[in-house]
Amino acid sequence: MTGARATVLLAAWGGLLMTACAPRYAIKGEVSGAEQDGRQAIVDYAKTLLNVSDLRGIDRNFKNDCSGFVNGVYAVKGRKIAYTKVRKDRSLSESLYLTLEDKNLVFKDRMPGIADAVFFRNTYETAFSGITHVGLVEKVGGDGTVTILHYASGRVARIVMNLRHPGERSDGEGKVINDYVRKDGGGMPRRDYLAGNLFHSYGDLYAYTRPH
């Protein structure tokens, strides 16, 4: 085997090995210090709203629902969300998803960054099947567990989700890694209603918005 041929084969094998060993979810690429500070400021403010029920009394940009929480947090921190894909009789969460999708800012194949949007599907009974809920990423754990801030059941709350184990409520040590984001008609939780099972996608909301 000639040296040139050996080099080509080694490069090919190396590429195959890298593909085979690649993790299911890649880490978000490096961001600038200014962007990271801006994302952190959004998350820090969102955390101050935990357990708050009446968001409308805080600022006119808020509404007492999941998308109203996301809109308000970003607006108060100086970043207005411009919706460009609003569909009649559909959730505002879906409109936000479609707006970000139109800008190629929706993804599933890598871990999110803090302050990214998290979209869920079919979290309640509707006449259509689609995006019904949205939250904001607070942090990402080393085990793949994503902590999310959202507005649900009449208040701002924190939930967790792990897409490596979407159908598991807890890990081997009993730590909760997927919260329920829906209950059945009788108010009972079901495994297929865990966050990991009803996850739809992430959206880079920070990249879409601009200071105002």
BASESE-993638 format. One record per residue: x, y, z of N, C-alpha, C, CB in turn. Coordinates in steps of 0.1 Angstrom, whole numbers, padded with zeros to 4 digits. Glycine has a CB too. Layout:
BEGIN
ATOM    n.px    n.py    n.pz   ca.px   ca.py   ca.pz    c.px    c.py    c.pz   cb.px   cb.py   cb.pz
ATOM       X       Y       Z       X       Y       Z       X       Y       Z       X       Y       Z
...
This chain:
BEGIN
ATOM    n.px    n.py    n.pz   ca.px   ca.py   ca.pz    c.px    c.py    c.pz   cb.px   cb.py   cb.pz
ATOM    0009   -0012    0000    0000    0000    0000    0009    0012    0000   -0010    0000    0012
ATOM    0006    0022   -0009    0014    0034   -0010    0011    0043    0002    0011    0041   -0023
ATOM    0020    0052    0004    0018    0062    0015    0006    0070    0013    0030    0071    0017
ATOM    0003    0075    0001   -0008    0083   -0002   -0021    0076    0000   -0007    0088   -0017
ATOM   -0022    0063   -0004   -0034    0055   -0003   -0037    0052    0012   -0033    0042   -0010
ATOM   -0026    0050    0020   -0028    0047    0034   -0033    0060    0041   -0015    0043    0041
ATOM   -0028    0071    0037   -0033    0084    0043   -0048    0086    0040   -0025    0096    0037
ATOM   -0052    0083    0028   -0067    0085    0024   -0075    0075    0032   -0069    0082    0009
ATOM   -0071    0063    0034   -0079    0053    0041   -0080    0057    0056   -0073    0039    0040
ATOM   -0068    0061    0062   -0068    0065    0076   -0078    0077    0078   -0054    0068    0080
ATOM   -0078    0086    0069   -0087    0098    0070   -0101    0093    0070   -0084    0108    0059
ATOM   -0104    0084    0060   -0118    0079    0059   -0122    0071    0072   -0119    0070    0047
ATOM   -0113    0062    0077   -0117    0055    0089   -0119    0065    0101   -0106    0045    0092
ATOM   -0110    0075    0101   -0111    0085    0112   -0125    0092    0112   -0100    0095    0111
ATOM   -0129    0095    0099   -0142    0102    0098   -0154    0093    0103   -0144    0106    0084
ATOM   -0153    0080    0099   -0163    0070    0103   -0163    0069    0118   -0161    0057    0097
ATOM   -0151    0068    0125   -0151    0066    0139   -0157    0079    0146   -0136    0065    0143
ATOM   -0154    0090    0141   -0159    0103    0147   -0174    0103    0146   -0153    0115    0140
ATOM   -0180    0098    0134   -0194    0098    0133   -0200    0088    0142   -0198    0094    0118
ATOM   -0194    0076    0143   -0200    0066    0152   -0199    0069    0166   -0192    0053    0149
ATOM   -0189    0077    0170   -0188    0080    0185   -0194    0094    0188   -0173    0081    0188
ATOM   -0200    0100    0179   -0206    0113    0181   -0218    0112    0191   -0211    0120    0168
ATOM   -0220    0121    0201   -0231    0120    0210   -0244    0123    0203   -0229    0129    0222
ATOM   -0255    0119    0209   -0268    0121    0203   -0270    0136    0203   -0279    0114    0210
ATOM   -0266    0143    0213   -0269    0157    0214   -0255    0165    0216   -0278    0161    0226
ATOM   -0252    0173    0206   -0240    0181    0207   -0242    0193    0216   -0235    0185    0193
ATOM   -0231    0198    0221   -0231    0210    0230   -0232    0223    0221   -0219    0211    0239
ATOM   -0240    0232    0226   -0241    0245    0218   -0228    0251    0217   -0251    0254    0225
ATOM   -0225    0256    0205   -0212    0263    0202   -0209    0274    0211   -0212    0267    0188
ATOM   -0197    0279    0211   -0193    0290    0220   -0200    0302    0216   -0178    0292    0219
ATOM   -0204    0310    0227   -0211    0323    0224   -0202    0334    0230   -0225    0323    0230
ATOM   -0204    0346    0226   -0196    0357    0231   -0200    0359    0246   -0198    0369    0223
ATOM   -0191    0366    0253   -0193    0369    0267   -0205    0378    0268   -0181    0376    0273
ATOM   -0207    0387    0259   -0219    0396    0260   -0232    0389    0258   -0218    0407    0249
ATOM   -0232    0379    0249   -0244    0371    0247   -0247    0363    0259   -0243    0363    0234
ATOM   -0236    0356    0264   -0238    0348    0276   -0244    0356    0288   -0225    0341    0280
ATOM   -0239    0368    0289   -0244    0377    0300   -0258    0381    0298   -0235    0390    0301
ATOM   -0262    0383    0285   -0276    0387    0282   -0285    0375    0284   -0277    0391    0267
ATOM   -0281    0363    0281   -0289    0351    0283   -0291    0349    0298   -0282    0339    0277
ATOM   -0280    0351    0306   -0280    0349    0320   -0289    0359    0327   -0266    0349    0326
ATOM   -0289    0371    0322   -0298    0381    0328   -0313    0378    0326   -0295    0395    0321
ATOM   -0316    0372    0314   -0330    0367    0312   -0334    0356    0321   -0331    0363    0297
ATOM   -0325    0347    0323   -0328    0335    0332   -0329    0340    0346   -0317    0325    0331
ATOM   -0320    0349    0350   -0320    0354    0364   -0333    0361    0367   -0308    0363    0367
ATOM   -0338    0369    0358   -0350    0376    0360   -0362    0366    0360   -0353    0387    0349
ATOM   -0362    0357    0351   -0373    0347    0351   -0374    0339    0364   -0371    0337    0339
ATOM   -0362    0337    0370   -0363    0329    0383   -0369    0337    0394   -0348    0325    0387
ATOM   -0368    0351    0393   -0374    0359    0404   -0390    0358    0403   -0370    0374    0402
ATOM   -0395    0353    0392   -0410    0352    0391   -0415    0338    0395   -0413    0354    0376
ATOM   -0407    0329    0400   -0411    0316    0405   -0423    0318    0415   -0400    0308    0411
ATOM   -0433    0310    0413   -0445    0310    0422   -0454    0322    0420   -0441    0308    0436
ATOM   -0451    0331    0411   -0459    0343    0409   -0471    0338    0400   -0452    0354    0402
ATOM   -0483    0342    0404   -0495    0339    0397   -0500    0350    0387   -0507    0336    0407
ATOM   -0500    0362    0392   -0505    0373    0384   -0493    0381    0378   -0514    0383    0393
ATOM   -0490    0377    0366   -0479    0383    0359   -0483    0397    0353   -0473    0374    0348
ATOM   -0496    0398    0350   -0501    0410    0344   -0499    0422    0353   -0515    0409    0340
ATOM   -0499    0420    0366   -0497    0431    0375   -0483    0436    0376   -0501    0427    0389
ATOM   -0473    0429    0370   -0459    0433    0370   -0456    0442    0359   -0450    0420    0370
ATOM   -0461    0438    0347   -0457    0446    0335   -0468    0443    0324   -0443    0443    0330
ATOM   -0471    0453    0316   -0481    0451    0305   -0477    0441    0295   -0484    0464    0299
ATOM   -0464    0438    0294   -0460    0428    0284   -0463    0414    0288   -0445    0429    0281
ATOM   -0467    0412    0300   -0470    0398    0305   -0485    0395    0303   -0467    0397    0320
ATOM   -0487    0382    0301   -0501    0376    0302   -0499    0364    0311   -0507    0372    0288
ATOM   -0510    0360    0317   -0510    0348    0326   -0511    0335    0319   -0520    0350    0337
ATOM   -0502    0332    0310   -0501    0319    0304   -0486    0317    0300   -0511    0319    0291
ATOM   -0484    0306    0293   -0470    0302    0291   -0463    0311    0281   -0469    0288    0285
ATOM   -0469    0315    0270   -0463    0324    0260   -0463    0338    0266   -0471    0324    0247
ATOM   -0472    0342    0274   -0472    0355    0280   -0461    0356    0290   -0485    0358    0287
ATOM   -0457    0345    0296   -0445    0345    0305   -0433    0347    0297   -0445    0332    0313
ATOM   -0431    0340    0286   -0419    0341    0278   -0418    0355    0272   -0419    0330    0267
ATOM   -0429    0360    0266   -0429    0373    0260   -0425    0384    0271   -0443    0377    0255
ATOM   -0431    0383    0282   -0429    0393    0293   -0414    0393    0298   -0438    0391    0304
ATOM   -0409    0381    0300   -0395    0381    0305   -0386    0387    0295   -0391    0366    0307
ATOM   -0387    0383    0282   -0378    0389    0272   -0380    0404    0271   -0381    0382    0258
ATOM   -0393    0409    0271   -0396    0423    0269   -0390    0431    0281   -0411    0425    0268
ATOM   -0392    0426    0293   -0387    0434    0305   -0372    0435    0304   -0391    0427    0318
ATOM   -0365    0425    0299   -0351    0425    0297   -0346    0432    0284   -0345    0411    0298
ATOM   -0356    0439    0278   -0352    0447    0266   -0351    0440    0253   -0339    0453    0269
ATOM   -0358    0429    0251   -0357    0422    0239   -0372    0418    0234   -0348    0409    0240
ATOM   -0377    0425    0225   -0391    0423    0220   -0391    0412    0210   -0396    0436    0214
ATOM   -0402    0403    0212   -0404    0392    0202   -0414    0396    0192   -0409    0379    0210
ATOM   -0409    0396    0179   -0418    0400    0168   -0423    0387    0161   -0410    0409    0157
ATOM   -0436    0385    0163   -0443    0373    0157   -0446    0376    0142   -0456    0369    0165
ATOM   -0441    0366    0134   -0443    0368    0119   -0452    0357    0113   -0430    0369    0112
ATOM   -0455    0347    0121   -0462    0335    0116   -0474    0332    0126   -0453    0323    0115
ATOM   -0483    0340    0126   -0495    0338    0135   -0506    0331    0127   -0500    0352    0141
ATOM   -0511    0320    0134   -0521    0312    0127   -0534    0313    0135   -0517    0297    0126
ATOM   -0545    0316    0128   -0558    0318    0135   -0562    0305    0142   -0569    0322    0125
ATOM   -0568    0307    0154   -0573    0296    0163   -0562    0286    0167   -0583    0289    0155
ATOM   -0550    0290    0167   -0539    0282    0172   -0532    0289    0183   -0528    0278    0161
ATOM   -0524    0281    0191   -0518    0287    0203   -0507    0297    0199   -0512    0276    0211
ATOM   -0504    0307    0207   -0493    0316    0205   -0480    0309    0206   -0494    0328    0215
ATOM   -0480    0298    0214   -0468    0290    0215   -0464    0285    0201   -0469    0279    0225
ATOM   -0474    0280    0194   -0471    0275    0180   -0467    0286    0171   -0484    0268    0175
ATOM   -0473    0298    0172   -0469    0309    0164   -0454    0313    0166   -0478    0321    0167
ATOM   -0450    0312    0179   -0436    0315    0182   -0427    0304    0176   -0434    0315    0197
ATOM   -0431    0292    0177   -0423    0281    0171   -0422    0283    0155   -0430    0267    0173
ATOM   -0433    0287    0149   -0433    0289    0134   -0424    0301    0130   -0447    0290    0129
ATOM   -0425    0311    0139   -0417    0323    0136   -0402    0319    0137   -0420    0334    0147
ATOM   -0398    0311    0147   -0384    0308    0148   -0380    0297    0137   -0381    0302    0162
ATOM   -0389    0289    0134   -0386    0279    0124   -0384    0286    0110   -0398    0269    0122
ATOM   -0391    0296    0108   -0389    0304    0095   -0375    0310    0094   -0400    0315    0094
ATOM   -0369    0312    0105   -0356    0318    0106   -0345    0307    0108   -0355    0329    0116
ATOM   -0349    0294    0107   -0340    0283    0109   -0333    0283    0123   -0328    0283    0098
ATOM   -0341    0287    0133   -0336    0288    0146   -0343    0277    0155   -0339    0301    0152
ATOM   -0349    0267    0149   -0355    0256    0157   -0346    0244    0156   -0369    0253    0152
ATOM   -0344    0236    0167   -0335    0225    0166   -0338    0214    0176   -0320    0229    0168
ATOM   -0334    0202    0173   -0336    0191    0182   -0323    0183    0184   -0346    0182    0177
ATOM   -0313    0185    0176   -0301    0176    0176   -0289    0181    0184   -0296    0176    0162
ATOM   -0291    0190    0193   -0281    0194    0202   -0287    0199    0215   -0272    0205    0196
ATOM   -0279    0201    0225   -0283    0206    0238   -0286    0221    0236   -0273    0203    0249
ATOM   -0296    0226    0244   -0299    0240    0243   -0290    0249    0251   -0314    0242    0247
ATOM   -0291    0262    0249   -0284    0272    0257   -0294    0277    0267   -0278    0283    0248
ATOM   -0289    0284    0277   -0299    0290    0287   -0306    0301    0279   -0291    0296    0299
ATOM   -0319    0303    0283   -0328    0313    0277   -0333    0309    0264   -0321    0326    0276
ATOM   -0330    0297    0259   -0336    0291    0247   -0351    0288    0250   -0329    0279    0242
ATOM   -0359    0288    0240   -0373    0284    0242   -0374    0268    0241   -0382    0290    0231
ATOM   -0383    0262    0248   -0386    0248    0248   -0400    0246    0244   -0383    0241    0261
ATOM   -0403    0239    0233   -0417    0237    0228   -0421    0223    0231   -0417    0240    0213
ATOM   -0434    0222    0236   -0440    0209    0238   -0453    0208    0230   -0444    0208    0253
ATOM   -0457    0196    0227   -0469    0193    0219   -0479    0186    0228   -0465    0184    0207
ATOM   -0492    0188    0224   -0503    0181    0230   -0503    0180    0245   -0503    0167    0224
ATOM   -0500    0192    0251   -0500    0192    0266   -0515    0194    0272   -0491    0203    0271
ATOM   -0524    0195    0263   -0538    0196    0267   -0547    0192    0255   -0543    0210    0272
ATOM   -0559    0189    0257   -0568    0184    0246   -0572    0196    0237   -0581    0177    0252
ATOM   -0569    0194    0224   -0573    0205    0215   -0579    0198    0202   -0560    0213    0211
ATOM   -0584    0206    0194   -0590    0201    0181   -0579    0199    0171   -0600    0211    0176
ATOM   -0567    0203    0174   -0556    0201    0165   -0544    0195    0172   -0552    0214    0158
ATOM   -0535    0189    0164   -0523    0183    0170   -0511    0192    0167   -0520    0169    0165
ATOM   -0505    0198    0177   -0494    0207    0174   -0488    0212    0187   -0498    0218    0166
ATOM   -0481    0224    0186   -0474    0230    0197   -0485    0236    0206   -0464    0241    0192
ATOM   -0484    0233    0219   -0494    0238    0228   -0487    0245    0241   -0503    0227    0233
ATOM   -0474    0244    0242   -0468    0249    0254   -0454    0253    0251   -0469    0239    0266
ATOM   -0449    0263    0259   -0435    0268    0257   -0430    0272    0271   -0435    0280    0247
ATOM   -0417    0270    0273   -0410    0274    0285   -0396    0280    0281   -0409    0263    0295
ATOM   -0388    0283    0291   -0375    0288    0289   -0364    0279    0296   -0374    0303    0294
ATOM   -0353    0277    0290   -0343    0269    0296   -0336    0277    0307   -0333    0264    0285
ATOM   -0335    0271    0319   -0328    0277    0330   -0314    0272    0331   -0335    0275    0343
ATOM   -0312    0259    0329   -0299    0254    0330   -0299    0240    0324   -0293    0253    0344
ATOM   -0287    0235    0321   -0285    0221    0315   -0275    0214    0324   -0280    0222    0300
ATOM   -0279    0202    0329   -0271    0194    0338   -0262    0185    0330   -0279    0186    0347
ATOM   -0251    0180    0336   -0242    0171    0330   -0247    0158    0326   -0230    0169    0339
ATOM   -0259    0154    0332   -0265    0141    0329   -0275    0143    0318   -0271    0135    0341
ATOM   -0276    0155    0312   -0286    0158    0301   -0299    0163    0306   -0288    0145    0294
ATOM   -0301    0164    0319   -0313    0170    0325   -0314    0185    0322   -0315    0166    0339
ATOM   -0325    0189    0316   -0327    0203    0313   -0337    0209    0323   -0332    0205    0298
ATOM   -0334    0219    0330   -0343    0226    0339   -0350    0237    0332   -0335    0231    0352
ATOM   -0363    0238    0333   -0371    0247    0325   -0380    0255    0334   -0380    0239    0315
ATOM   -0381    0268    0331   -0391    0277    0338   -0402    0279    0329   -0384    0291    0341
ATOM   -0415    0279    0334   -0427    0280    0326   -0438    0285    0334   -0430    0267    0319
ATOM   -0449    0289    0328   -0461    0292    0335   -0471    0281    0332   -0467    0306    0330
ATOM   -0476    0275    0343   -0486    0264    0342   -0494    0263    0355   -0479    0251    0338
ATOM   -0506    0258    0354   -0514    0256    0366   -0515    0269    0374   -0509    0245    0374
ATOM   -0515    0280    0367   -0518    0293    0374   -0506    0300    0381   -0528    0291    0384
ATOM   -0494    0295    0378   -0482    0302    0384   -0470    0298    0376   -0481    0297    0398
ATOM   -0459    0306    0379   -0446    0303    0373   -0440    0291    0381   -0437    0315    0372
ATOM   -0435    0281    0374   -0429    0270    0381   -0417    0265    0373   -0440    0259    0382
ATOM   -0410    0255    0380   -0398    0249    0374   -0400    0234    0372   -0386    0251    0384
ATOM   -0397    0229    0360   -0398    0215    0357   -0384    0210    0352   -0409    0212    0348
ATOM   -0383    0197    0351   -0371    0191    0345   -0375    0182    0334   -0362    0184    0355
ATOM   -0365    0180    0324   -0367    0171    0313   -0354    0164    0309   -0373    0179    0301
ATOM   -0354    0152    0306   -0342    0145    0302   -0345    0137    0289   -0336    0136    0313
ATOM   -0340    0141    0278   -0343    0135    0265   -0335    0122    0263   -0340    0144    0254
ATOM   -0325    0120    0271   -0318    0107    0270   -0326    0096    0276   -0304    0108    0278
ATOM   -0336    0099    0285   -0345    0089    0291   -0359    0095    0291   -0340    0085    0305
ATOM   -0365    0098    0279   -0377    0105    0279   -0389    0099    0286   -0381    0107    0265
ATOM   -0389    0085    0287   -0400    0078    0293   -0398    0075    0308   -0403    0066    0285
ATOM   -0387    0080    0314   -0384    0077    0328   -0387    0089    0337   -0370    0073    0329
ATOM   -0395    0086    0347   -0398    0097    0357   -0386    0100    0365   -0410    0092    0366
ATOM   -0378    0090    0369   -0366    0093    0377   -0355    0084    0373   -0370    0090    0392
ATOM   -0343    0087    0378   -0331    0079    0375   -0329    0068    0385   -0318    0088    0374
ATOM   -0318    0060    0384   -0316    0049    0393   -0315    0053    0408   -0304    0042    0389
ATOM   -0312    0065    0411   -0311    0070    0424   -0323    0077    0430   -0299    0079    0426
ATOM   -0334    0077    0422   -0346    0083    0426   -0348    0097    0423   -0348    0080    0440
ATOM   -0338    0103    0416   -0338    0118    0413   -0348    0119    0401   -0324    0123    0409
ATOM   -0357    0129    0402   -0367    0131    0391   -0360    0138    0380   -0378    0141    0396
ATOM   -0361    0132    0368   -0355    0137    0356   -0365    0141    0345   -0345    0127    0350
ATOM   -0377    0137    0347   -0388    0142    0338   -0401    0145    0346   -0391    0131    0327
ATOM   -0405    0157    0346   -0418    0161    0352   -0429    0158    0343   -0418    0175    0357
ATOM   -0441    0157    0349   -0453    0156    0340   -0457    0169    0335   -0465    0149    0348
ATOM   -0461    0170    0323   -0466    0183    0317   -0480    0182    0312   -0457    0187    0305
ATOM   -0486    0170    0316   -0501    0169    0313   -0506    0157    0322   -0503    0165    0297
ATOM   -0519    0158    0325   -0526    0148    0332   -0538    0143    0324   -0530    0153    0346
ATOM   -0542    0131    0327   -0553    0125    0320   -0566    0132    0324   -0554    0110    0321
ATOM   -0577    0127    0318   -0590    0134    0322   -0594    0133    0336   -0601    0127    0313
ATOM   -0589    0123    0343   -0592    0121    0357   -0582    0128    0366   -0592    0107    0361
ATOM   -0573    0136    0360   -0563    0143    0368   -0551    0135    0372   -0569    0149    0380
ATOM   -0550    0123    0366   -0539    0114    0370   -0527    0115    0360   -0544    0100    0371
ATOM   -0515    0114    0365   -0503    0115    0356   -0502    0101    0348   -0490    0118    0364
ATOM   -0496    0102    0336   -0493    0091    0328   -0479    0092    0322   -0504    0089    0316
ATOM   -0473    0080    0321   -0459    0080    0316   -0457    0087    0303   -0454    0066    0315
ATOM   -0467    0086    0294   -0466    0092    0281   -0468    0107    0281   -0475    0086    0271
ATOM   -0471    0112    0293   -0473    0127    0295   -0461    0133    0302   -0485    0129    0303
ATOM   -0450    0125    0303   -0438    0131    0309   -0432    0141    0299   -0427    0120    0311
ATOM   -0424    0151    0304   -0419    0161    0296   -0411    0156    0284   -0410    0171    0304
ATOM   -0402    0146    0287   -0394    0140    0276   -0402    0134    0265   -0385    0130    0281
ATOM   -0414    0129    0268   -0423    0123    0257   -0431    0133    0250   -0432    0113    0264
ATOM   -0434    0145    0256   -0442    0155    0249   -0433    0166    0244   -0452    0160    0258
ATOM   -0420    0165    0245   -0411    0175    0239   -0412    0175    0224   -0396    0172    0243
ATOM   -0412    0188    0219   -0412    0189    0204   -0399    0194    0199   -0423    0199    0200
ATOM   -0394    0205    0204   -0381    0211    0199   -0377    0223    0208   -0383    0216    0184
ATOM   -0365    0227    0205   -0359    0239    0211   -0359    0251    0201   -0345    0237    0216
ATOM   -0358    0263    0205   -0357    0274    0196   -0348    0285    0202   -0371    0281    0194
ATOM   -0339    0290    0194   -0329    0300    0198   -0336    0313    0198   -0316    0299    0189
ATOM   -0343    0316    0208   -0351    0328    0209   -0342    0341    0211   -0361    0328    0221
ATOM   -0331    0339    0218   -0322    0350    0220   -0316    0355    0207   -0311    0346    0230
ATOM   -0312    0345    0198   -0306    0349    0186   -0316    0356    0177   -0301    0337    0178
ATOM   -0329    0353    0178   -0340    0359    0170   -0343    0374    0175   -0352    0351    0170
ATOM   -0343    0376    0187   -0347    0389    0192   -0335    0399    0192   -0352    0388    0207
ATOM   -0338    0412    0192   -0329    0423    0192   -0332    0432    0203   -0328    0430    0178
ATOM   -0322    0439    0209   -0325    0449    0219   -0334    0460    0214   -0312    0455    0225
ATOM   -0342    0465    0222   -0351    0477    0218   -0351    0487    0229   -0366    0472    0215
